[in-house]
Amino acid sequence: MIIGIEYTKRVKNGLVVKNIPYKIHDKPCDEGCCKNDKTIGIRDKLRVNWLLNVFMPSKNITVFDYKY
């Protein structure tokens, strides 16, 4: 079950993509307390890679806000 959404950033060669969403999943545990899983969707992951490797270098953009 998804219990929340948080945001992170990714930096590569001085280029920054910020506000990348990832989901926090409630992880059932048999023994005591466990950390929750965090996942980034494949669409978001592929888009961030494309931004960092293709789009941002060609347009001379150093910071990209994924949220907007």
N, C-alpha and C positions, 0 to 999 in steps of 0.2 A: 504494500500500500504506500502511495506517495504521501509524505507528511509535510512537504514544503519544497520551495524553490529558492535557491541562492544563486549568486552571481560570482564569477571568477574572471580572471584575465589571462591572456597568453602573450608571451613576449618571444620574438624570434628576430635575431639580427637587428635589434633596435626598433623593430616595428611592434606596435602594441594593439591588440584587440581586447577591449574591455567590455564588461557586462555580458559575458557569455553565460546563458542560463544552464544550470544543472539541477537535477531532481534529487531530493533526499528521500530514500526509501526506508521505511520501518522494517528492521530485520528481526524476525523472531529468534529468540535465543532459548536454549534449553537450560543453560547454566548461567545464572546471573545476568549482568548487563553487557550488551554488545554495542559496538559502534554501528551507526546507520550507514548504509551503502549510499554512494553518490554516483550518479550516472549522467553523462552528456549524450543527447540524442545523436544518432548517426548523421542526420541532416545538418545539425549544428556543427558537428565535428568536421564534416566535409567542407562546409561553407567557410569555417574559420581557416582551414588549410588553404583553400582557394584564395581567401583574402590575403593571407600572409605570403603566399608563394607567387601569385599572379597579379591580382588587382592592385594591392597597395604599392608594390614596387613600380608598376607601370604608371601609376597616377601620382607618384611621389607623396603618398600619404603616410605619415608616421604613426598616427593614433586614429583608430576606428572604434566608434561606439556601436557595438552590436545591437544594443537595445533600440536604437532609433533608425 
